[in-house]
């Protein structure tokens, strides 16, 4: 089947805006097995435009698994059936000819639908703005070896920093918790010397903003890490809890 067209039956969530009730619409599309899932949606939209219908709105940018924009809930799983990849890295060969594929947006109160499969993830931006940064003196770049960091610490910080903020963790969680995302952003700086100056202030500000955005509590089921395309570790959540408790004790 690798070099032949395949027919896919799509059930796609269509919603005009956040206040619209929304509904599923069904489409039949022919795709090449080597197409990415987003390329298949490009084919669908060309088909809809030719028929004088409104194309499906969906988020995309890099199409290389880097930007985190391609937020589709596919057959009940964020980013689809494969482990450790984004929607744009999912290929149609992962499905069979004649399959029915159900596609929905992230469904969370804190991610209101803009249109169809596109949601507003501005809540993540506001959490980052609350404390996801380090204050440094401006001027020439500091020599890379001026602050020595043990390799195991650097590796752990880098693993946390691979989070692309796609929101799959929120979509996978039955409480729509953002704990994995926030803990990854807290961890990547709490582990490094550059992040120590604002360590207590940062975690409190980011957790408070997370709560203000209406995300739910952690369920401790691990669905977030299991569905994360970058496989961010649950250990980051444990670290953030320790950081938050430490900050409150230091603050008091």
N, C-alpha and C positions, 0 to 999 in steps of 0.2 A: 504493500500500500504506500510505500515511501515516496513514490514518484507520481501518485495519482491524486486526483481531486477527491475530497471527502465532503460529505454533506453533514452539516451540523445544525441541529435544531436549537435555537436560542430562546430562552425565556429571560427577557431583560427588564429590569425595573425602570419604569419611566415616571418621572416626577417633575413637574414644571418649576417648583420652588419649594422652600421649606414649609409653607403653609398648605401646599397641595397634598391631598390624601395619597396620591401615587398608585401605581398598578403595574402588573406584569403585562408585557406585550410579547408575542411570539413571532419569531422570524426564522426563515431558513436561509442558510448561507453556504456557499461552496468555498472550501479553503484548501490550500496546499498543506500537507503535513509539516513542511519545513517553515511555514509562517509562524511568527510569534502570535500570541493571543491578541496583542494590540493591532497587529497587521490584519488579523481576521476582522477586528472591529472597524478598521479602515475600509475594508471591503464592504462590510455591512453598511457603513455610512454612505459610501459611494452609491450603493444600491438604493438606499433610502432617498438620497438627494435626486437621483435619476427618476424616482417615482414621485417626486414632488413632496416628500415627507420630511419631517424634522429629524435631522441626524441625532444620534445618541451622544450626549455630552459625557466625556470622561477625561480624567486628568492624565497627562503624560508629559514627559520632557526628554530626559536623556535616553531612555529606552536601552540602558546599559546596566540596570540594577544599582544605580548610584544615587539618584535624586529622591526616591521614595514617593514619587507622585502617583504611580499607577495603582491606585487603591481600589481594587475590585474584589468583591466577595464571590468566589466561584464554587458552585456546588457545595455551599456551606462552609468553605474554608477561605480565610484571607489569602490572597495571591494564588489560590488554586491547590491542586492535589500534590504538588511536589514539595519536597523539604528544602528549606534554605535558599529559595529563589523568589524574586519579585514577579509580578504579573507579566512584565515585559520580557522576562527571561523564560516564561512558560511557552512551550511550542505546541502546535496543534497535534503533533504526533503523540502527545500525552493522552489524546482522546481517540475514540474509535469512530469509524464511518457510521453515521446515523445516530450518534449520541445526542442526548438532550442535555444542554448545559445551562444552568441557572446562574444569572449574574446579577448581583445586588451591590449597592454602595455600602460603605461602612455605616452601620446603624448604631449611633450613639447620640445621646442628647447633646453632648458637647461638640459634636461634629454635624451641625445642621446641613441638610442637603441644599446645595446651590441649584443644581439641576441634574436629573437622571442619576448618573453614577459619580458625579462630582460633588464633593463635600467641602465645607469650610473647616480647615484644620488650623485656623488662626489661634486656637487655644494653645497649641504647642508653641507657636511663636511667642505668645505672651508669657508662657512659662520660662522659655529661654531668656526673654528680655528681663524677667524678674531677677535672674541671678546666674544665668549660664554663660558667664564671662569672667575674665581675670583683668584686673587693672594693672597696666604696665606703663613704664615711662616711655615716652616717644623718643625717637632718635634713630641712630643706626642699629641694625639688627645685632643682637647679642650673639657672641660666638656660641655655637652649638654645644661645645664642651665646657662652657663656663659653669653649668650646673650639672653635676654628675648624677645620673639616675640609674639604679640597679636594673638590669635587663628584665628581671621578672616583674618588677613594678611597671616599667615602661610597656611591657607586653600586655599587662592587665589593663592599664589605662587605654592602650590602643584598642584592645578588644571591646571595651565599653564605648570608645569613640566611633566604632564602626556603625553604631545606630544611625539609620538614615531618616528617622522621624516619620515613617510612612503611616503609622497608626494601626498596623496589623495587631499589635498587642491589645489595643483598646477594642478593636473589632472582635477579637477572639475571646475576650473576657466577658463572662455573663453579667458582671457588674460594670462593664465599660471602664475599667480601671486604667490609669495611665502610669502606674507605678514602675513598670519596666522601662518605659521611655525616660521618665524623670530620673530614675535611679542610675540609668546609663549616663545621663548628662551630668549628674552630681558626681558619680564615680570617676569619670575621666579627669576631673579636676581635683577631686579630693585626694587622689592617689599621687599627684605630682606636686613638687615643691612650689611651682608657680601658683598653685591654687590654694595655698595655705593661708594667705593673708585674709581672704574673705570666706574661709571655710565654713564658719558657723552661720554667718549672715546669709550665705548662698543657699544652703540646704533649707533653712527656715523659709526664706523668701519663695523658693521654687515650690516647696510642698504647700505653702499657704496659697500660692497662685493656682496650683493644681486643684486644691479643694474649692477655691472660688470659681473655677471653671465648671464645676459640677461633675467631675469624674467620680466614679464609684470607688469603693474600698477594694483592696486586694483580696482575691478569693483564695489564694494559696493553692490553686489547682495546677498552676504551671502552664496553662493554655497559652499564655502570652509568649513565653520563651519557645514553646513547641512550634508556634506558628510564625515566629519572627524570622523574616528572610535573612537576617544577619546572625541569627541564633545567639542573641544576647543572653548572657547567663542570669539565672535567678539570683545568683550570689550578689548581684548588684543591688537587688531589693533589700537583702539582709544588710548590706553595707549602708544603704541610705537610711534604714531604720536606726542603725547605730550612730550614724552621723547626726541624725535629727535629735536623738536622745542626748548625745554629747553636747550639741549646740544649745539645747534647752538647759542642761545642767551648767554649762559654762556661762550661759546668759544669766542664770539665776545667782 
